[in-house]
Amino acid sequence: MALSSSSPKNRPGGLCCGAAKAVRGPVVKQEFNLFCIFCLFCCSEGVFKCPEDQLPLDYAKIYPDPELEQQILALPIRCIHSEEGCRWTGQMKQLQGHFSTCAFNVIPCPNRCSVKLTRRDLPDHLQHDCPKRKVKCEFCGSEFTGEAYENHQGVCPQESVYCENKCGARMMRRLLSQHSMAECPKRTQPCKYCGKEFVYDTIQNHQYHCPRFPVQCPNQCGTPNIAREDLANHVKDNCGSALVLCPFKDAGCKHRCPKLAIGRHLEDTTKSHLTMMCNLVGRQRQEILELRREMEELSVSHDGVLIWKLNDYSRKLQEAKLRSNHEFFSPPFYTHRYGYKLQVSAFLNGNGSGEGSHLSVYIRVLPGEYDNLLEWPFSYKVTFSILDQSDPSLSKPQHITETFNPDPNWKNFQKPCSSRNSLDESTLGFGYPKFISHEEIKKRNYIRDNCIFIKASIEIPQKIMG
């Protein structure tokens, strides 16, 4: 609505000289300059000059102009909110009445919440956003301001809600606490015996397995409230009515009686228990001997090669010199797995034609576990060696070796009698009475660290080994 003019003569009618806008409540100066009564009053407290001629205003010559005011109020105008979208047009005198209904006019919230907004946005604000609006709770019927209702939501005691334990029950919120504590089948509850938390509808099943659940002694000993996990120890260590086996059960006593009566049983059966223990010791001794034999068998060579170490050679030689035909025996060995069982013997001071001058070596066949599966007589090539213990890095060892093929007619190569004793002179094996002389054995390193090594090897065809 603003109009402009540069002089009183050509200024469009109705413009305020102070505001350069249409006058409201026009008054006229003596020079016919127009002012709004409002603009004039705003400036009357200070020095005010006319914006047209810069002369001081003479308030005695200022008067209202009703005729001009009516002309101005009849001017056609548009709403000041036309750019926002208001399409209203009318006379100026109708503007204030339009403002009371204009949808684009900014007004304060009638609830005095300090918010200003257009009239068209007011209904939505009053219904949904205004913190001072009146809201009625749909559950309890109480009225709240918008601010208070936000706090009331989610805590209304009359609101219908589902149980938080997801049991499926639905009730008013004010009843939920009692339901959760005393009625809900999904509430948690501690086991009164072990203290662990369980869902209420499973705690009964838990008690069938609870380690601290009190149970009765199966022997009816009268001990009350035994924790399930302690029952085994009670029966084993503390229950006087528990049946126990005699401490000599491993010896053969099969007596069984209450624990309180076991002492009397031991007193009454001392002699029989002693007999049982003696028999047990005998059986254990036999088992020990059998185990030793099995261990010796495990340490025996099964590849047809024996390396026999004779320690303390000088002492044993002197012993042989003092005892004529004194024979030393090697551990037994086998030609192969499940094969012939053999043994080497040595006369350190010689035997037969070598007595007193040579070391004699023999081999014999011993009764073996697999003799019934083997071919007889024994007929495989035998090689004896006395090993040179010289350092191989300094000189090539010079072992003394002799080889022979068993005579099938020799009785000791026939299948041996299972009862034949390996120390029986009749089982003297086949060998060399003059295997090595006492002078030659002292050469090189056949004797080293007071020990000698005698090696015996049996040549077995590969098909036999298989």
SEROTI-648277 format. One record per residue (C-alpha): residue number from 1; residue in one letter; x, y, z. Coordinates in steps of 0.1 Angstrom, whole numbers, plus 2048, in hexadecimal, padded with zeros to 3 digits. Layout:
BEGIN
NUM,A,X,Y,Z;
...
# end
This chain:
BEGIN
1,M,800,800,800;
2,A,81E,818,802;
3,L,81C,836,7EA;
4,S,838,850,7E4;
5,S,838,875,7DB;
6,S,853,890,7DA;
7,S,83E,8B0,7E1;
8,P,81D,8BA,7F0;
9,K,810,8C6,7CF;
10,N,814,8A5,7BC;
11,R,813,88D,7DA;
12,P,7F6,874,7D4;
13,G,7DA,87A,7EC;
14,G,7DB,866,80C;
15,L,800,862,812;
16,C,80F,86A,834;
17,C,82C,883,832;
18,G,83C,871,850;
19,A,839,84D,845;
20,A,834,851,820;
21,K,817,839,823;
22,A,7F1,83C,823;
23,V,7E6,851,840;
24,R,7D3,843,85D;
25,G,7BF,85D,86F;
26,P,7CB,879,858;
27,V,7D3,89C,865;
28,V,7DD,8BA,84F;
29,K,7F8,8D4,854;
30,Q,7F2,8F8,849;
31,E,806,8F2,829;
32,F,7EF,8D5,822;
33,N,809,8BA,82A;
34,L,7F8,89A,837;
35,F,802,886,856;
36,C,7F5,868,868;
37,I,7EA,871,88A;
38,F,7FF,854,896;
39,C,81F,860,885;
40,L,819,883,892;
41,F,814,877,8B6;
42,C,833,861,8B4;
43,C,849,87F,8AB;
44,S,839,89A,8C1;
45,E,84E,893,8DF;
46,G,86D,89F,8CE;
47,V,877,8B9,8B4;
48,F,864,8B1,895;
49,K,869,8C1,873;
50,C,853,8BC,855;
51,P,864,8A4,83D;
52,E,857,8B9,820;
53,D,864,8DC,829;
54,Q,87A,8D5,848;
55,L,867,8F0,85C;
56,P,85C,8EA,87F;
57,L,839,8DE,883;
58,D,81F,8F6,891;
59,Y,807,8DF,8A5;
60,A,7ED,8FC,8A6;
61,K,7E9,8F9,880;
62,I,7E5,8D4,87F;
63,Y,7C1,8C7,87B;
64,P,7B0,8A6,872;
65,D,7A1,8A0,84F;
66,P,783,889,851;
67,E,77A,88D,82D;
68,L,79C,882,822;
69,E,79B,865,83B;
70,Q,77B,858,82B;
71,Q,78B,85A,808;
72,I,7A9,847,814;
73,L,794,82C,826;
74,A,781,826,805;
75,L,7A1,81F,7F2;
76,P,7A2,7FB,7E3;
77,I,7BF,7E6,7F1;
78,R,7CC,7C2,7F3;
79,C,7D4,7AE,813;
80,I,7F7,7B4,820;
81,H,7FB,78E,81F;
82,S,7F4,78B,7F9;
83,E,817,77F,7F2;
84,E,812,762,80B;
85,G,7F2,758,7F9;
86,C,7D5,76D,806;
87,R,7BE,778,7E9;
88,W,7A9,791,7FD;
89,T,7A3,7B4,7ED;
90,G,78C,7D0,7FA;
91,Q,78B,7F4,808;
92,M,7A5,7FF,821;
93,K,78A,803,83C;
94,Q,783,7DE,839;
95,L,7A7,7D3,83F;
96,Q,7A5,7D1,865;
97,G,786,7BC,862;
98,H,798,7A5,849;
99,F,7B5,7A1,861;
100,S,79E,791,87A;
101,T,797,774,862;
102,C,7B6,774,84B;
103,A,7C5,751,84A;
104,F,7E7,760,844;
105,N,7E7,779,860;
106,V,800,771,87C;
107,I,7EF,770,89E;
108,P,7FA,764,8C1;
109,C,7EE,742,8CE;
110,P,7CE,748,8E3;
111,N,7DC,731,8FD;
112,R,7F8,74A,904;
113,C,813,730,8FD;
114,S,829,74D,8ED;
115,V,827,73E,8CB;
116,K,81C,755,8AD;
117,L,810,745,88D;
118,T,7F8,74A,870;
119,R,7D3,746,876;
120,R,7D2,729,85E;
121,D,7EC,715,872;
122,L,7DB,71D,893;
123,P,7C2,6FF,894;
124,D,7DE,6E5,88F;
125,H,7F3,6F7,8A9;
126,L,7D7,6F7,8C2;
127,Q,7CF,6D3,8BC;
128,H,7F2,6C3,8BB;
129,D,80E,6DB,8C4;
130,C,804,6F5,8DD;
131,P,813,6EC,8FF;
132,K,7F6,6FD,910;
133,R,7DA,6ED,8FD;
134,K,7C1,6D8,910;
135,V,7C4,6B2,90A;
136,K,7AD,698,919;
137,C,7BD,675,920;
138,E,7A9,65B,90D;
139,F,7AF,641,929;
140,C,7AA,653,94A;
141,G,796,672,93D;
142,S,7AB,68B,94F;
143,E,7B3,6AC,93E;
144,F,7D7,6B8,93A;
145,T,7EA,6D3,928;
146,G,7FE,6C8,90A;
147,E,81E,6C9,91F;
148,A,80F,6B5,93C;
149,Y,7FF,69C,924;
150,E,820,693,915;
151,N,82C,689,938;
152,H,80B,677,93F;
153,Q,80E,661,920;
154,G,81E,640,927;
155,V,816,642,94D;
156,C,7F0,644,94D;
157,P,7E4,62B,967;
158,Q,7C4,624,953;
159,E,7D5,61D,932;
160,S,7D2,5F9,926;
161,V,7F5,5E9,921;
162,Y,804,5C7,91B;
163,C,819,5B6,935;
164,E,83E,5BE,932;
165,N,847,59A,937;
166,K,835,591,917;
167,C,81D,579,927;
168,G,801,586,910;
169,A,7EC,595,92C;
170,R,7DE,5B8,927;
171,M,7D2,5CF,943;
172,M,7D1,5F2,950;
173,R,7F3,600,959;
174,R,7E9,604,97E;
175,L,7E5,5DE,981;
176,L,805,5D6,96F;
177,S,81C,5D7,98E;
178,Q,807,5BE,9A1;
179,H,804,5A7,983;
180,S,82A,5A8,97D;
181,M,832,5A0,9A1;
182,A,818,585,9A9;
183,E,804,579,98B;
184,C,819,579,96B;
185,P,824,556,961;
186,K,842,566,950;
187,R,84F,579,96E;
188,T,872,571,97B;
189,Q,876,562,99D;
190,P,895,555,9AF;
191,C,897,531,9B9;
192,K,895,530,9DF;
193,Y,8AF,515,9E0;
194,C,8CB,51F,9C8;
195,G,8C2,544,9C3;
196,K,8C3,544,99D;
197,E,8A8,558,98A;
198,F,88E,545,976;
199,V,86E,54C,963;
200,Y,852,543,97B;
201,D,842,529,965;
202,T,863,516,962;
203,I,86E,517,986;
204,Q,85B,4F7,98E;
205,N,86F,4E4,974;
206,H,88F,4F3,980;
207,Q,88A,4E5,9A3;
208,Y,88B,4C2,995;
209,H,8AF,4C9,98C;
210,C,8B9,4E5,9A4;
211,P,8DB,4DB,9B4;
212,R,8D0,4EA,9D6;
213,F,8AD,4DB,9D7;
214,P,8AA,4C7,9F8;
215,V,8A6,4A2,9F4;
216,Q,8A5,484,A0B;
217,C,8C1,46B,A0F;
218,P,8B8,44B,9FB;
219,N,8C5,436,A18;
220,Q,8AC,445,A30;
221,C,8C8,450,A48;
222,G,8B2,46C,A56;
223,T,8C9,489,A4B;
224,P,8B0,4A5,A41;
225,N,8B2,4BD,A23;
226,I,8D0,4B1,A11;
227,A,8D8,4C7,9F2;
228,R,8D5,4B3,9D2;
229,E,8F9,4BA,9C8;
230,D,905,4AF,9EA;
231,L,8F3,48E,9EA;
232,A,90E,47A,9DA;
233,N,928,485,9F3;
234,H,910,47F,A0F;
235,V,90A,45B,A05;
236,K,92F,456,9FF;
237,D,93E,466,A1D;
238,N,924,46E,A38;
239,C,906,457,A35;
240,G,907,43C,A50;
241,S,8EC,427,A3F;
242,A,8FE,426,A1D;
243,L,908,403,A11;
244,V,92D,400,A0B;
245,L,944,3E5,9FE;
246,C,95E,3D6,A14;
247,P,980,3E8,A11;
248,F,98F,3C6,A07;
249,K,978,3C3,9E8;
250,D,996,3C4,9D1;
251,A,9A3,3A5,9E4;
252,G,983,393,9DE;
253,C,96C,39B,9FB;
254,K,949,3A2,9EE;
255,H,939,3AC,A10;
256,R,922,3CA,A0E;
257,C,913,3DB,A2D;
258,P,909,3FD,A3B;
259,K,927,414,A42;
260,L,921,413,A67;
261,A,925,3ED,A67;
262,I,945,3EA,A52;
263,G,95B,3EC,A71;
264,R,94B,3CD,A80;
265,H,94F,3BA,A60;
266,L,974,3C2,A5E;
267,E,979,3B6,A82;
268,D,967,395,A7B;
269,T,978,38C,A5B;
270,T,99C,395,A61;
271,K,9A9,372,A59;
272,S,996,36E,A39;
273,H,9A1,390,A2D;
274,L,9C5,387,A34;
275,T,9C1,368,A1F;
276,M,9B2,37C,A03;
277,M,9CE,395,A04;
278,C,9E8,37A,A02;
279,N,9D7,36B,9E4;
280,L,9D5,38E,9D4;
281,V,9FA,393,9D9;
282,G,A01,372,9C8;
283,R,9EC,37B,9AA;
284,Q,9FC,39D,9A8;
285,R,A1F,38E,9AA;
286,Q,A16,377,98D;
287,E,A08,394,979;
288,I,A28,3A8,980;
289,L,A3E,38B,973;
290,E,A28,389,954;
291,L,A2A,3AE,94E;
292,R,A50,3AD,952;
293,R,A52,391,939;
294,E,A3C,3A5,921;
295,M,A53,3C4,926;
296,E,A71,3AF,91E;
297,E,A61,3A2,8FF;
298,L,A5A,3C5,8F4;
299,S,A7F,3CE,8F9;
300,V,A8A,3B0,8E4;
301,S,A96,3B5,8C1;
302,H,A7F,3A7,8A6;
303,D,A93,3AF,887;
304,G,AAD,393,888;
305,V,AC9,3A9,895;
306,L,AD7,3A8,8B8;
307,I,AF1,3C1,8C5;
308,W,AFC,3B4,8E7;
309,K,B0F,3CA,8FF;
310,L,B24,3B9,919;
311,N,B2D,3D3,934;
312,D,B48,3CF,94E;
313,Y,B5C,3B9,937;
314,S,B7C,3B5,94C;
315,R,B69,3AA,96B;
316,K,B54,391,957;
317,L,B74,383,946;
318,Q,B84,37D,968;
319,E,B64,36D,974;
320,A,B64,356,955;
321,K,B89,34C,95C;
322,L,B80,342,97F;
323,R,B62,32E,975;
324,S,B68,315,959;
325,N,B4F,317,93C;
326,H,B3E,335,94A;
327,E,B24,340,930;
328,F,B14,362,92C;
329,F,AF2,365,91B;
330,S,AE4,381,906;
331,P,AC0,38C,907;
332,P,AAB,377,8EF;
333,F,AA2,385,8CD;
334,Y,A8C,37C,8AF;
335,T,A95,378,88B;
336,H,A75,38B,881;
337,R,A53,393,88F;
338,Y,A43,371,899;
339,G,A64,360,88F;
340,Y,A7F,34A,89F;
341,K,A8A,352,8C2;
342,L,AB0,351,8C6;
343,Q,ACB,358,8E0;
344,V,AF0,35F,8DE;
345,S,B09,353,8F9;
346,A,B2D,35C,8FF;
347,F,B4A,34B,912;
348,L,B61,368,919;
349,N,B7D,350,923;
350,G,B75,338,907;
351,N,B64,316,904;
352,G,B70,2F5,8F6;
353,S,B8F,2FB,8DF;
354,G,B8F,320,8E7;
355,E,B8E,31D,90D;
356,G,BA8,333,91E;
357,S,BB2,345,8FE;
358,H,B94,351,8EA;
359,L,B71,360,8ED;
360,S,B58,346,8E2;
361,V,B36,350,8D3;
362,Y,B17,339,8CD;
363,I,AF3,33D,8C2;
364,R,AD6,326,8CC;
365,V,AB1,323,8C4;
366,L,A9A,328,8E1;
367,P,A76,31C,8E4;
368,G,A60,338,8D6;
369,E,A3B,341,8D6;
370,Y,A38,33D,8B0;
371,D,A4C,31D,8AB;
372,N,A2E,30A,89E;
373,L,A2B,323,882;
374,L,A4F,321,876;
375,E,A63,30A,85F;
376,W,A7C,2F2,86F;
377,P,A99,2ED,872;
378,F,AA6,310,876;
379,S,ABB,316,857;
380,Y,AC2,33B,853;
381,K,AE5,34A,84F;
382,V,AF4,358,870;
383,T,B0F,372,872;
384,F,B23,37A,892;
385,S,B37,39A,897;
386,I,B4B,3AA,8B2;
387,L,B49,3CF,8AC;
388,D,B66,3E7,8A9;
389,Q,B5E,405,8BE;
390,S,B77,41C,8AE;
391,D,B6C,43F,8A4;
392,P,B60,43C,880;
393,S,B6C,460,879;
394,L,B90,456,882;
395,S,B92,433,872;
396,K,B7C,41A,862;
397,P,B6F,401,87B;
398,Q,B7C,3DD,876;
399,H,B61,3C6,884;
400,I,B6A,3A1,887;
401,T,B4F,38D,876;
402,E,B47,368,871;
403,T,B29,359,85E;
404,F,B1B,336,85C;
405,N,AFD,323,84E;
406,P,AEC,30D,869;
407,D,AF0,2E8,864;
408,P,ACC,2DA,861;
409,N,AD8,2BA,871;
410,W,AE4,2CB,890;
411,K,ACB,2C3,8AC;
412,N,ACB,2E6,8BA;
413,F,ABD,2F4,899;
414,Q,A9F,2DD,89B;
415,K,A7E,2E9,8AA;
416,P,A86,2ED,8CF;
417,C,A73,2DD,8EA;
418,S,A5C,2F6,8FB;
419,S,A68,2EB,91E;
420,R,A8D,2ED,916;
421,N,AA0,304,92C;
422,S,AB6,31E,91B;
423,L,AD2,319,934;
424,D,AD3,2F3,92F;
425,E,AF5,2E9,922;
426,S,AE5,2D1,90A;
427,T,AD8,2EF,8F7;
428,L,AFB,2FD,8F0;
429,G,AF7,30E,8CF;
430,F,B0C,30F,8B0;
431,G,B29,328,8AD;
432,Y,B4E,32F,8B0;
433,P,B63,323,8CD;
434,K,B80,339,8C0;
435,F,B6D,357,8B4;
436,I,B88,370,8BF;
437,S,BA8,36C,8D4;
438,H,BAF,37E,8F4;
439,E,BCD,38F,8E3;
440,E,BBA,39B,8C5;
441,I,B9C,3A8,8D8;
442,K,BB3,3C0,8EA;
443,K,BBD,3D0,8C8;
444,R,BAC,3EE,8BA;
445,N,B8C,3F6,8CE;
446,Y,B79,3D6,8D1;
447,I,B7A,3DD,8F6;
448,R,B71,401,8FE;
449,D,B65,40F,91F;
450,N,B68,3EB,92D;
451,C,B4D,3DE,917;
452,I,B4A,3CA,8F6;
453,F,B2E,3C7,8DC;
454,I,B25,3A6,8CC;
455,K,B0E,3A7,8AE;
456,A,AF9,38A,8A0;
457,S,AE4,38E,881;
458,I,ACE,375,86F;
459,E,AC8,377,84A;
460,I,AA3,371,844;
461,P,A94,371,821;
462,Q,A7D,38E,81A;
463,K,A5F,377,813;
464,I,A63,368,836;
465,M,A64,38B,846;
466,G,A44,393,834;
# end
